[in-house]
Amino acid sequence: MCPWCLIGWHQLQKGLALVAGEIEAEVRWRPFELNPDMPPEGEPQQAHVMRKYQRTQEQAAAGRAQMQRIASDAGAVLSYTGTDGDDAPPAMMWNTFLAHKLLCHALDVGGPHVQTPLKLALFRAHFNERRNVSDPAVLLAIAEKVGLDRGPCEAALADPAMAERVRAEEAHAWDLNISGVPAMLVQGKFLIPGAQEPEVYANALQRVVSRLTKPII
């Protein structure tokens, strides 16, 4: 899971607050894997950063501290090493394919108002509790906690058709030249890349609304 997506979510909420009463938005989380080849055993987060981005241990640690400061400023909390008395395991990178299947199922059965609480619970599990979000048992427990029925969720995780849907949506993102996340697609065609400041989101949404409502002469 990408910390910038969590940061971007918090920034987007602040941006929407700036245009409250003017613009309403529903957020749908679409699948995109930054590390689709991540093995089932995962990889320690710091080792992953060092390997993928060719960083030294010191550079990786400094980058992690900077990310925590940025997240804190946005209103998010990233816990990589725990605190006194915290016996959660070290931060890991996990394969997120099953999590994306579960998120698609949540959108199908409950719409954005069910999918978003699940996504936020997955963020908490990964960034704060450091749970294995590639483990079906962990995913099902999280799903039940946000009010989803276990049986249909379990079926969705095992459903080959749901797997094909995730792959198709990921391929569609690449067709739209989306190569990283967060990437916010408004009305299916207006792209806002990266985690932006709240004012940037607010201004971008206002421009989109202006274009969509502009009379055709």
Secondary structure, DSSP 8 states (H G I E B T S, - for coil): --HHHHHHHHHHHHHHHHTTTT-----------S-TT--TT-EEHHHHHHHHHT--HHHHHHHHHHHHHHHHHHT----SS--TT------EE---HHHHHHHHHHHHHH-HHHHHHHHHHHHHHHHTS---TT-HHHHHHHHHHTT--HHHHHHHHH-HHHHHHHHHHHHHHHHTT--SS-EEEETTTEEEES---HHHHHHHHHHHHHHHHS---
